[in-house]
Amino acid sequence: MKISIITVCYNSEKHIKTAIESVINQTYKNIEYIVIDGASKDNTVSIVKSYGDKITKFISEPDKGIYDAMNKGFKLATGDYLAVINSDDFYICNDAIESVVNELNKKQTDSLFADLIYVDENNTDKQVRYWKSNEFIKGSFKKGWHPAHPTFFVKNEIYKKYGYFDLSFKLAADFELMLRFLEKHQISSCYLPKPIIKMRLGGATNKNIKNIYNQNIECYRAFKVNHLSVSIFYLLYRLLPKLVQFFK
């Protein structure tokens, strides 16, 4: 089983080494690692190039944002399953992908997701929030549940069949894609009950209240474009816990 992992980056010199090394140091070796850079103006490109052929494919060119860059990576990927590791994030341990593959071999599902730990940007030993997921149950999304996207491994053929990120979503294209795959098209899934990724706080969707609010508005719109019913109180199910987290 080949796993394709995509990292997208732009002016990411501060943390990208950690992300890259968390991939290339994995004990599971059948990994295709693709890095898509948005024509960075700092040292990101030279850092990526310093890893040589440990990175399978590397592109540096202007793009239309993070989701456009991810789409480029997905369309280049030749693996059986595709996943994303953001340039600020990293796999918790060197056998994370091995654990994912073992579970996929047992369950034979279209997708897998796991737990994720939010950490302080500069002190990654400091846990800010533990994102614990659970097995997907149809209808869970409209109750405020969804998996952590960086832990979401999906068959390449599912992307080819049901499409990639919708670029009309600026902050919640990952949510829309998971909603489309799991709720609308009902692809099969399994849950790996362990954290596999640490995510630094400070990304585009959680850096301020305005972005958190706008992301939630986009999540509501995702139901509409996929013709899925959702309560008018949906924003409360999602927004209030995030606001509490923001003020902690």
PyRosetta script that sets phi, psi and omega in degrees:
from pyrosetta import init, pose_from_sequence

init()
pose = pose_from_sequence("MKISIITVCYNSEKHIKTAIESVINQTYKNIEYIVIDGASKDNTVSIVKSYGDKITKFISEPDKGIYDAMNKGFKLATGDYLAVINSDDFYICNDAIESVVNELNKKQTDSLFADLIYVDENNTDKQVRYWKSNEFIKGSFKKGWHPAHPTFFVKNEIYKKYGYFDLSFKLAADFELMLRFLEKHQISSCYLPKPIIKMRLGGATNKNIKNIYNQNIECYRAFKVNHLSVSIFYLLYRLLPKLVQFFK")
pose.set_psi(1, 122.6)
pose.set_omega(1, 177.2)
pose.set_phi(2, -96.0)
pose.set_psi(2, 132.9)
pose.set_omega(2, 177.0)
pose.set_phi(3, -109.2)
pose.set_psi(3, 125.1)
pose.set_omega(3, 174.3)
pose.set_phi(4, -99.8)
pose.set_psi(4, 125.0)
pose.set_omega(4, 178.7)
pose.set_phi(5, -116.4)
pose.set_psi(5, 130.8)
pose.set_omega(5, -176.9)
pose.set_phi(6, -115.1)
pose.set_psi(6, 130.5)
pose.set_omega(6, 170.5)
pose.set_phi(7, -116.7)
pose.set_psi(7, 126.6)
pose.set_omega(7, 173.7)
pose.set_phi(8, -108.2)
pose.set_psi(8, 146.3)
pose.set_omega(8, -174.0)
pose.set_phi(9, -151.3)
pose.set_psi(9, 156.6)
pose.set_omega(9, 172.1)
pose.set_phi(10, -157.0)
pose.set_psi(10, 119.2)
pose.set_omega(10, -176.9)
pose.set_phi(11, 48.7)
pose.set_psi(11, 53.7)
pose.set_omega(11, -172.2)
pose.set_phi(12, -109.2)
pose.set_psi(12, 25.2)
pose.set_omega(12, -174.2)
pose.set_phi(13, -59.5)
pose.set_psi(13, -24.6)
pose.set_omega(13, -174.5)
pose.set_phi(14, -65.0)
pose.set_psi(14, -42.1)
pose.set_omega(14, -171.9)
pose.set_phi(15, -125.2)
pose.set_psi(15, -5.6)
pose.set_omega(15, -169.1)
pose.set_phi(16, -64.9)
pose.set_psi(16, -27.5)
pose.set_omega(16, 177.4)
pose.set_phi(17, -58.5)
pose.set_psi(17, -41.8)
pose.set_omega(17, -179.6)
pose.set_phi(18, -62.9)
pose.set_psi(18, -42.5)
pose.set_omega(18, 179.1)
pose.set_phi(19, -62.9)
pose.set_psi(19, -49.6)
pose.set_omega(19, -178.4)
pose.set_phi(20, -60.0)
pose.set_psi(20, -48.4)
pose.set_omega(20, -176.2)
pose.set_phi(21, -67.4)
pose.set_psi(21, -26.9)
pose.set_omega(21, 177.0)
pose.set_phi(22, -69.4)
pose.set_psi(22, -22.9)
pose.set_omega(22, 176.6)
pose.set_phi(23, -86.6)
pose.set_psi(23, -50.6)
pose.set_omega(23, -173.3)
pose.set_phi(24, -71.5)
pose.set_psi(24, -15.6)
pose.set_omega(24, 178.1)
pose.set_phi(25, -93.3)
pose.set_psi(25, 6.7)
pose.set_omega(25, 179.6)
pose.set_phi(26, -65.2)
pose.set_psi(26, 142.7)
pose.set_omega(26, 178.5)
pose.set_phi(27, -70.2)
pose.set_psi(27, -28.3)
pose.set_omega(27, 176.6)
pose.set_phi(28, -78.8)
pose.set_psi(28, 125.3)
pose.set_omega(28, -168.7)
pose.set_phi(29, -101.7)
pose.set_psi(29, -15.5)
pose.set_omega(29, -178.4)
pose.set_phi(30, -84.8)
pose.set_psi(30, 64.2)
pose.set_omega(30, -177.7)
pose.set_phi(31, -118.5)
pose.set_psi(31, 129.5)
pose.set_omega(31, 169.8)
pose.set_phi(32, -98.4)
pose.set_psi(32, 118.3)
pose.set_omega(32, -176.0)
pose.set_phi(33, -110.3)
pose.set_psi(33, 119.0)
pose.set_omega(33, -175.8)
pose.set_phi(34, -116.7)
pose.set_psi(34, 128.8)
pose.set_omega(34, 176.9)
pose.set_phi(35, -117.5)
pose.set_psi(35, 125.9)
pose.set_omega(35, 179.2)
pose.set_phi(36, -115.7)
pose.set_psi(36, 115.1)
pose.set_omega(36, -178.6)
pose.set_phi(37, -107.2)
pose.set_psi(37, 142.7)
pose.set_omega(37, -177.6)
pose.set_phi(38, -91.9)
pose.set_psi(38, 37.6)
pose.set_omega(38, -177.8)
pose.set_phi(39, 66.2)
pose.set_psi(39, 57.4)
pose.set_omega(39, -178.8)
pose.set_phi(40, -60.0)
pose.set_psi(40, 149.7)
pose.set_omega(40, 179.8)
pose.set_phi(41, -106.0)
pose.set_psi(41, -1.1)
pose.set_omega(41, 177.5)
pose.set_phi(42, -102.5)
pose.set_psi(42, -148.2)
pose.set_omega(42, -176.4)
pose.set_phi(43, -92.1)
pose.set_psi(43, 11.5)
pose.set_omega(43, -176.5)
pose.set_phi(44, -56.2)
pose.set_psi(44, -48.0)
pose.set_omega(44, -175.8)
pose.set_phi(45, -61.3)
pose.set_psi(45, -44.6)
pose.set_omega(45, -179.4)
pose.set_phi(46, -66.5)
pose.set_psi(46, -34.8)
pose.set_omega(46, 176.8)
pose.set_phi(47, -63.6)
pose.set_psi(47, -47.8)
pose.set_omega(47, -179.4)
pose.set_phi(48, -61.2)
pose.set_psi(48, -46.0)
pose.set_omega(48, -178.0)
pose.set_phi(49, -64.2)
pose.set_psi(49, -25.3)
pose.set_omega(49, -178.4)
pose.set_phi(50, -66.0)
pose.set_psi(50, -16.6)
pose.set_omega(50, 180.0)
pose.set_phi(51, -88.3)
pose.set_psi(51, -3.2)
pose.set_omega(51, 173.9)
pose.set_phi(52, 54.5)
pose.set_psi(52, -134.0)
pose.set_omega(52, -174.8)
pose.set_phi(53, -79.1)
pose.set_psi(53, 4.5)
pose.set_omega(53, 172.1)
pose.set_phi(54, -68.7)
pose.set_psi(54, -20.3)
pose.set_omega(54, 173.3)
pose.set_phi(55, -103.3)
pose.set_psi(55, 119.9)
pose.set_omega(55, -171.3)
pose.set_phi(56, -65.6)
pose.set_psi(56, -48.0)
pose.set_omega(56, -178.5)
pose.set_phi(57, -138.6)
pose.set_psi(57, 138.4)
pose.set_omega(57, -179.8)
pose.set_phi(58, -138.4)
pose.set_psi(58, 128.1)
pose.set_omega(58, 176.6)
pose.set_phi(59, -127.7)
pose.set_psi(59, 135.7)
pose.set_omega(59, 173.3)
pose.set_phi(60, -129.5)
pose.set_psi(60, 110.1)
pose.set_omega(60, -179.2)
pose.set_phi(61, -162.6)
pose.set_psi(61, 157.7)
pose.set_omega(61, 178.8)
pose.set_phi(62, -59.7)
pose.set_psi(62, 147.1)
pose.set_omega(62, 176.3)
pose.set_phi(63, -138.8)
pose.set_psi(63, -177.6)
pose.set_omega(63, -178.2)
pose.set_phi(64, -99.1)
pose.set_psi(64, 18.9)
pose.set_omega(64, 179.6)
pose.set_phi(65, 122.1)
pose.set_psi(65, 179.2)
pose.set_omega(65, -171.7)
pose.set_phi(66, -60.2)
pose.set_psi(66, -40.6)
pose.set_omega(66, -176.3)
pose.set_phi(67, -74.6)
pose.set_psi(67, -32.9)
pose.set_omega(67, 173.7)
pose.set_phi(68, -63.1)
pose.set_psi(68, -43.2)
pose.set_omega(68, 178.6)
pose.set_phi(69, -63.1)
pose.set_psi(69, -41.6)
pose.set_omega(69, 177.8)
pose.set_phi(70, -62.7)
pose.set_psi(70, -41.1)
pose.set_omega(70, 178.1)
pose.set_phi(71, -59.8)
pose.set_psi(71, -40.6)
pose.set_omega(71, 177.4)
pose.set_phi(72, -58.7)
pose.set_psi(72, -45.6)
pose.set_omega(72, -179.6)
pose.set_phi(73, -63.6)
pose.set_psi(73, -43.6)
pose.set_omega(73, -179.8)
pose.set_phi(74, -62.2)
pose.set_psi(74, -39.9)
pose.set_omega(74, -177.7)
pose.set_phi(75, -71.8)
pose.set_psi(75, -22.7)
pose.set_omega(75, 175.7)
pose.set_phi(76, -82.9)
pose.set_psi(76, -21.5)
pose.set_omega(76, -170.8)
pose.set_phi(77, -68.4)
pose.set_psi(77, 143.1)
pose.set_omega(77, 178.7)
pose.set_phi(78, -119.2)
pose.set_psi(78, 5.8)
pose.set_omega(78, -178.3)
pose.set_phi(79, -73.5)
pose.set_psi(79, 166.6)
pose.set_omega(79, 175.8)
pose.set_phi(80, -72.9)
pose.set_psi(80, -37.6)
pose.set_omega(80, 178.0)
pose.set_phi(81, -126.3)
pose.set_psi(81, 145.8)
pose.set_omega(81, -179.4)
pose.set_phi(82, -117.2)
pose.set_psi(82, 145.6)
pose.set_omega(82, 177.8)
pose.set_phi(83, -150.8)
pose.set_psi(83, 166.1)
pose.set_omega(83, -179.4)
pose.set_phi(84, -122.2)
pose.set_psi(84, 138.1)
pose.set_omega(84, 165.8)
pose.set_phi(85, -124.6)
pose.set_psi(85, 117.0)
pose.set_omega(85, -177.4)
pose.set_phi(86, -68.5)
pose.set_psi(86, 156.4)
pose.set_omega(86, -173.9)
pose.set_phi(87, -67.6)
pose.set_psi(87, -17.6)
pose.set_omega(87, 177.5)
pose.set_phi(88, -95.8)
pose.set_psi(88, -4.9)
pose.set_omega(88, -173.2)
pose.set_phi(89, -111.5)
pose.set_psi(89, 174.2)
pose.set_omega(89, 179.7)
pose.set_phi(90, -160.7)
pose.set_psi(90, 154.7)
pose.set_omega(90, 175.7)
pose.set_phi(91, -71.6)
pose.set_psi(91, 137.7)
pose.set_omega(91, -174.1)
pose.set_phi(92, -65.0)
pose.set_psi(92, -37.8)
pose.set_omega(92, -176.4)
pose.set_phi(93, -141.3)
pose.set_psi(93, 163.8)
pose.set_omega(93, -175.3)
pose.set_phi(94, -75.2)
pose.set_psi(94, -12.1)
pose.set_omega(94, 177.9)
pose.set_phi(95, -106.6)
pose.set_psi(95, 20.0)
pose.set_omega(95, -179.0)
pose.set_phi(96, -60.7)
pose.set_psi(96, -48.1)
pose.set_omega(96, -178.2)
pose.set_phi(97, -69.4)
pose.set_psi(97, -33.6)
pose.set_omega(97, 175.5)
pose.set_phi(98, -60.6)
pose.set_psi(98, -41.0)
pose.set_omega(98, 177.3)
pose.set_phi(99, -63.5)
pose.set_psi(99, -41.1)
pose.set_omega(99, 178.6)
pose.set_phi(100, -62.6)
pose.set_psi(100, -48.3)
pose.set_omega(100, -177.8)
pose.set_phi(101, -64.3)
pose.set_psi(101, -41.0)
pose.set_omega(101, 178.1)
pose.set_phi(102, -59.3)
pose.set_psi(102, -42.4)
pose.set_omega(102, -179.9)
pose.set_phi(103, -68.0)
pose.set_psi(103, -42.0)
pose.set_omega(103, 179.3)
pose.set_phi(104, -65.4)
pose.set_psi(104, -36.8)
pose.set_omega(104, 177.4)
pose.set_phi(105, -64.9)
pose.set_psi(105, -35.1)
pose.set_omega(105, 178.9)
pose.set_phi(106, -74.1)
pose.set_psi(106, -45.0)
pose.set_omega(106, -170.9)
pose.set_phi(107, -90.1)
pose.set_psi(107, -26.0)
pose.set_omega(107, 179.0)
pose.set_phi(108, 54.6)
pose.set_psi(108, 45.0)
pose.set_omega(108, -179.5)
pose.set_phi(109, -100.5)
pose.set_psi(109, 166.3)
pose.set_omega(109, 177.7)
pose.set_phi(110, -70.5)
pose.set_psi(110, -24.5)
pose.set_omega(110, -175.1)
pose.set_phi(111, -152.3)
pose.set_psi(111, 164.6)
pose.set_omega(111, 176.9)
pose.set_phi(112, -145.6)
pose.set_psi(112, 147.7)
pose.set_omega(112, 171.3)
pose.set_phi(113, -143.0)
pose.set_psi(113, 161.6)
pose.set_omega(113, -175.2)
pose.set_phi(114, -140.1)
pose.set_psi(114, -165.6)
pose.set_omega(114, 178.5)
pose.set_phi(115, -91.4)
pose.set_psi(115, 163.7)
pose.set_omega(115, -177.4)
pose.set_phi(116, -142.4)
pose.set_psi(116, 146.8)
pose.set_omega(116, 178.2)
pose.set_phi(117, -117.0)
pose.set_psi(117, 122.8)
pose.set_omega(117, 170.5)
pose.set_phi(118, -79.3)
pose.set_psi(118, 134.4)
pose.set_omega(118, -179.7)
pose.set_phi(119, -130.1)
pose.set_psi(119, 163.4)
pose.set_omega(119, 174.7)
pose.set_phi(120, -62.7)
pose.set_psi(120, 141.2)
pose.set_omega(120, -176.1)
pose.set_phi(121, -57.3)
pose.set_psi(121, -41.8)
pose.set_omega(121, -173.9)
pose.set_phi(122, -99.9)
pose.set_psi(122, -16.5)
pose.set_omega(122, 177.7)
pose.set_phi(123, -126.8)
pose.set_psi(123, 90.4)
pose.set_omega(123, -173.3)
pose.set_phi(124, -75.4)
pose.set_psi(124, -1.9)
pose.set_omega(124, 172.0)
pose.set_phi(125, -85.5)
pose.set_psi(125, -10.0)
pose.set_omega(125, -178.3)
pose.set_phi(126, -92.8)
pose.set_psi(126, 106.6)
pose.set_omega(126, -180.0)
pose.set_phi(127, -77.4)
pose.set_psi(127, 129.0)
pose.set_omega(127, 178.1)
pose.set_phi(128, -101.2)
pose.set_psi(128, -38.6)
pose.set_omega(128, -179.7)
pose.set_phi(129, -156.8)
pose.set_psi(129, 140.8)
pose.set_omega(129, 175.5)
pose.set_phi(130, -105.4)
pose.set_psi(130, 115.3)
pose.set_omega(130, 179.5)
pose.set_phi(131, -90.7)
pose.set_psi(131, 95.2)
pose.set_omega(131, 179.2)
pose.set_phi(132, -93.1)
pose.set_psi(132, 126.9)
pose.set_omega(132, 179.8)
pose.set_phi(133, -100.7)
pose.set_psi(133, -162.1)
pose.set_omega(133, 175.8)
pose.set_phi(134, -167.0)
pose.set_psi(134, 173.0)
pose.set_omega(134, 179.2)
pose.set_phi(135, -57.5)
pose.set_psi(135, 140.2)
pose.set_omega(135, 179.1)
pose.set_phi(136, -70.8)
pose.set_psi(136, 132.8)
pose.set_omega(136, 173.2)
pose.set_phi(137, -121.8)
pose.set_psi(137, 130.9)
pose.set_omega(137, -178.3)
pose.set_phi(138, -52.6)
pose.set_psi(138, 131.9)
pose.set_omega(138, -179.1)
pose.set_phi(139, 96.3)
pose.set_psi(139, -3.9)
pose.set_omega(139, -176.8)
pose.set_phi(140, -65.7)
pose.set_psi(140, -34.1)
pose.set_omega(140, -175.5)
pose.set_phi(141, -60.8)
pose.set_psi(141, -40.6)
pose.set_omega(141, -176.8)
pose.set_phi(142, -73.5)
pose.set_psi(142, -8.2)
pose.set_omega(142, 175.3)
pose.set_phi(143, -96.0)
pose.set_psi(143, 5.8)
pose.set_omega(143, 176.7)
pose.set_phi(144, 101.1)
pose.set_psi(144, -2.6)
pose.set_omega(144, -178.2)
pose.set_phi(145, -88.9)
pose.set_psi(145, 146.5)
pose.set_omega(145, 164.0)
pose.set_phi(146, -166.1)
pose.set_psi(146, 157.1)
pose.set_omega(146, 179.9)
pose.set_phi(147, -71.7)
pose.set_psi(147, 164.7)
pose.set_omega(147, 172.0)
pose.set_phi(148, -78.0)
pose.set_psi(148, 117.8)
pose.set_omega(148, -172.4)
pose.set_phi(149, -56.7)
pose.set_psi(149, -40.4)
pose.set_omega(149, -179.7)
pose.set_phi(150, -61.2)
pose.set_psi(150, -17.3)
pose.set_omega(150, 178.8)
pose.set_phi(151, -95.1)
pose.set_psi(151, 5.5)
pose.set_omega(151, -171.3)
pose.set_phi(152, -90.9)
pose.set_psi(152, 111.0)
pose.set_omega(152, 177.0)
pose.set_phi(153, -105.5)
pose.set_psi(153, 127.3)
pose.set_omega(153, -173.9)
pose.set_phi(154, -134.3)
pose.set_psi(154, 142.8)
pose.set_omega(154, 177.5)
pose.set_phi(155, -57.8)
pose.set_psi(155, 137.6)
pose.set_omega(155, 176.7)
pose.set_phi(156, -54.7)
pose.set_psi(156, -40.6)
pose.set_omega(156, -176.9)
pose.set_phi(157, -65.5)
pose.set_psi(157, -25.6)
pose.set_omega(157, 177.2)
pose.set_phi(158, -68.1)
pose.set_psi(158, -42.9)
pose.set_omega(158, 176.4)
pose.set_phi(159, -61.2)
pose.set_psi(159, -43.2)
pose.set_omega(159, -178.9)
pose.set_phi(160, -64.9)
pose.set_psi(160, -30.6)
pose.set_omega(160, -177.6)
pose.set_phi(161, -84.5)
pose.set_psi(161, -42.3)
pose.set_omega(161, -171.6)
pose.set_phi(162, -111.5)
pose.set_psi(162, 0.3)
pose.set_omega(162, 172.9)
pose.set_phi(163, 98.2)
pose.set_psi(163, 172.0)
pose.set_omega(163, -174.9)
pose.set_phi(164, -106.9)
pose.set_psi(164, -157.0)
pose.set_omega(164, -178.9)
pose.set_phi(165, -68.9)
pose.set_psi(165, 137.8)
pose.set_omega(165, 175.7)
pose.set_phi(166, -84.1)
pose.set_psi(166, 111.6)
pose.set_omega(166, -172.6)
pose.set_phi(167, -74.5)
pose.set_psi(167, -4.0)
pose.set_omega(167, 173.7)
pose.set_phi(168, -74.2)
pose.set_psi(168, -13.8)
pose.set_omega(168, 174.8)
pose.set_phi(169, -95.7)
pose.set_psi(169, 118.7)
pose.set_omega(169, -175.6)
pose.set_phi(170, -89.8)
pose.set_psi(170, -29.4)
pose.set_omega(170, -175.6)
pose.set_phi(171, -121.6)
pose.set_psi(171, -17.0)
pose.set_omega(171, -172.7)
pose.set_phi(172, -131.0)
pose.set_psi(172, 28.1)
pose.set_omega(172, 178.0)
pose.set_phi(173, -64.6)
pose.set_psi(173, -29.3)
pose.set_omega(173, 177.8)
pose.set_phi(174, -68.3)
pose.set_psi(174, -40.8)
pose.set_omega(174, 176.8)
pose.set_phi(175, -62.7)
pose.set_psi(175, -46.6)
pose.set_omega(175, -178.7)
pose.set_phi(176, -59.4)
pose.set_psi(176, -40.9)
pose.set_omega(176, -179.7)
pose.set_phi(177, -65.1)
pose.set_psi(177, -44.9)
pose.set_omega(177, 179.3)
pose.set_phi(178, -65.3)
pose.set_psi(178, -40.0)
pose.set_omega(178, 176.6)
pose.set_phi(179, -60.6)
pose.set_psi(179, -45.9)
pose.set_omega(179, -179.5)
pose.set_phi(180, -62.3)
pose.set_psi(180, -43.9)
pose.set_omega(180, -178.1)
pose.set_phi(181, -70.7)
pose.set_psi(181, -50.0)
pose.set_omega(181, -170.9)
pose.set_phi(182, -82.9)
pose.set_psi(182, -45.2)
pose.set_omega(182, -175.7)
pose.set_phi(183, -87.6)
pose.set_psi(183, -46.5)
pose.set_omega(183, -176.0)
pose.set_phi(184, -76.5)
pose.set_psi(184, -52.0)
pose.set_omega(184, -175.1)
pose.set_phi(185, -95.5)
pose.set_psi(185, -8.0)
pose.set_omega(185, 172.7)
pose.set_phi(186, 53.8)
pose.set_psi(186, 48.0)
pose.set_omega(186, 173.9)
pose.set_phi(187, -66.3)
pose.set_psi(187, 154.8)
pose.set_omega(187, -179.8)
pose.set_phi(188, -77.1)
pose.set_psi(188, 151.6)
pose.set_omega(188, -177.2)
pose.set_phi(189, -147.7)
pose.set_psi(189, 161.1)
pose.set_omega(189, 171.2)
pose.set_phi(190, -141.0)
pose.set_psi(190, 158.8)
pose.set_omega(190, -175.3)
pose.set_phi(191, -115.8)
pose.set_psi(191, 125.8)
pose.set_omega(191, 174.9)
pose.set_phi(192, -96.9)
pose.set_psi(192, 108.2)
pose.set_omega(192, -170.7)
pose.set_phi(193, -80.4)
pose.set_psi(193, 63.6)
pose.set_omega(193, 177.5)
pose.set_phi(194, -159.0)
pose.set_psi(194, 152.6)
pose.set_omega(194, 176.4)
pose.set_phi(195, -78.5)
pose.set_psi(195, 136.3)
pose.set_omega(195, 178.6)
pose.set_phi(196, -121.0)
pose.set_psi(196, -12.0)
pose.set_omega(196, -177.1)
pose.set_phi(197, -135.5)
pose.set_psi(197, 142.5)
pose.set_omega(197, 166.8)
pose.set_phi(198, -106.2)
pose.set_psi(198, 130.0)
pose.set_omega(198, -178.8)
pose.set_phi(199, -115.2)
pose.set_psi(199, 123.5)
pose.set_omega(199, 176.7)
pose.set_phi(200, -72.7)
pose.set_psi(200, 135.9)
pose.set_omega(200, 173.4)
pose.set_phi(201, -67.9)
pose.set_psi(201, 149.7)
pose.set_omega(201, 177.0)
pose.set_phi(202, 119.9)
pose.set_psi(202, 4.7)
pose.set_omega(202, 177.7)
pose.set_phi(203, -71.3)
pose.set_psi(203, 174.3)
pose.set_omega(203, -174.0)
pose.set_phi(204, -58.1)
pose.set_psi(204, -36.7)
pose.set_omega(204, -173.7)
pose.set_phi(205, -84.0)
pose.set_psi(205, -15.4)
pose.set_omega(205, -176.9)
pose.set_phi(206, -125.0)
pose.set_psi(206, 16.4)
pose.set_omega(206, -175.5)
pose.set_phi(207, -81.9)
pose.set_psi(207, -19.3)
pose.set_omega(207, 176.5)
pose.set_phi(208, -157.6)
pose.set_psi(208, 168.5)
pose.set_omega(208, -176.1)
pose.set_phi(209, -63.9)
pose.set_psi(209, -39.5)
pose.set_omega(209, -179.2)
pose.set_phi(210, -57.8)
pose.set_psi(210, -46.2)
pose.set_omega(210, -179.5)
pose.set_phi(211, -68.1)
pose.set_psi(211, -36.9)
pose.set_omega(211, 176.2)
pose.set_phi(212, -61.2)
pose.set_psi(212, -43.8)
pose.set_omega(212, 179.6)
pose.set_phi(213, -64.3)
pose.set_psi(213, -49.3)
pose.set_omega(213, -177.7)
pose.set_phi(214, -62.6)
pose.set_psi(214, -35.9)
pose.set_omega(214, 177.1)
pose.set_phi(215, -62.5)
pose.set_psi(215, -41.3)
pose.set_omega(215, -179.5)
pose.set_phi(216, -67.8)
pose.set_psi(216, -34.5)
pose.set_omega(216, 174.1)
pose.set_phi(217, -62.5)
pose.set_psi(217, -41.6)
pose.set_omega(217, 177.7)
pose.set_phi(218, -65.1)
pose.set_psi(218, -37.1)
pose.set_omega(218, 177.9)
pose.set_phi(219, -61.9)
pose.set_psi(219, -40.0)
pose.set_omega(219, 177.3)
pose.set_phi(220, -63.2)
pose.set_psi(220, -43.2)
pose.set_omega(220, 179.7)
pose.set_phi(221, -63.8)
pose.set_psi(221, -30.7)
pose.set_omega(221, -179.7)
pose.set_phi(222, -59.3)
pose.set_psi(222, -37.6)
pose.set_omega(222, 177.3)
pose.set_phi(223, -63.3)
pose.set_psi(223, -42.1)
pose.set_omega(223, -176.6)
pose.set_phi(224, -65.1)
pose.set_psi(224, -46.0)
pose.set_omega(224, -177.2)
pose.set_phi(225, -68.7)
pose.set_psi(225, -22.0)
pose.set_omega(225, 177.7)
pose.set_phi(226, -98.0)
pose.set_psi(226, 7.1)
pose.set_omega(226, 176.8)
pose.set_phi(227, 57.3)
pose.set_psi(227, 43.3)
pose.set_omega(227, 177.4)
pose.set_phi(228, -112.6)
pose.set_psi(228, 137.4)
pose.set_omega(228, -178.6)
pose.set_phi(229, -72.3)
pose.set_psi(229, 147.0)
pose.set_omega(229, 179.3)
pose.set_phi(230, -155.4)
pose.set_psi(230, 144.4)
pose.set_omega(230, -179.5)
pose.set_phi(231, -70.8)
pose.set_psi(231, 150.9)
pose.set_omega(231, 175.3)
pose.set_phi(232, -67.8)
pose.set_psi(232, -14.4)
pose.set_omega(232, 178.0)
pose.set_phi(233, -91.3)
pose.set_psi(233, 5.8)
pose.set_omega(233, -176.6)
pose.set_phi(234, -55.7)
pose.set_psi(234, -40.5)
pose.set_omega(234, -178.2)
pose.set_phi(235, -60.8)
pose.set_psi(235, -32.8)
pose.set_omega(235, 177.3)
pose.set_phi(236, -67.9)
pose.set_psi(236, -39.0)
pose.set_omega(236, 179.5)
pose.set_phi(237, -59.2)
pose.set_psi(237, -37.0)
pose.set_omega(237, -177.4)
pose.set_phi(238, -91.4)
pose.set_psi(238, -43.5)
pose.set_omega(238, -166.8)
pose.set_phi(239, -74.9)
pose.set_psi(239, -41.8)
pose.set_omega(239, -174.4)
pose.set_phi(240, -60.9)
pose.set_psi(240, -46.3)
pose.set_omega(240, 177.7)
pose.set_phi(241, -61.2)
pose.set_psi(241, -34.2)
pose.set_omega(241, -179.8)
pose.set_phi(242, -71.1)
pose.set_psi(242, -36.7)
pose.set_omega(242, 178.3)
pose.set_phi(243, -66.6)
pose.set_psi(243, -40.0)
pose.set_omega(243, 176.7)
pose.set_phi(244, -61.0)
pose.set_psi(244, -43.9)
pose.set_omega(244, 179.0)
pose.set_phi(245, -61.5)
pose.set_psi(245, -39.7)
pose.set_omega(245, -177.0)
pose.set_phi(246, -62.9)
pose.set_psi(246, -35.2)
pose.set_omega(246, -176.3)
pose.set_phi(247, -89.0)
pose.set_psi(247, -3.4)
pose.set_omega(247, -179.6)
pose.set_phi(248, -69.9)
pose.dump_pdb("model.pdb")
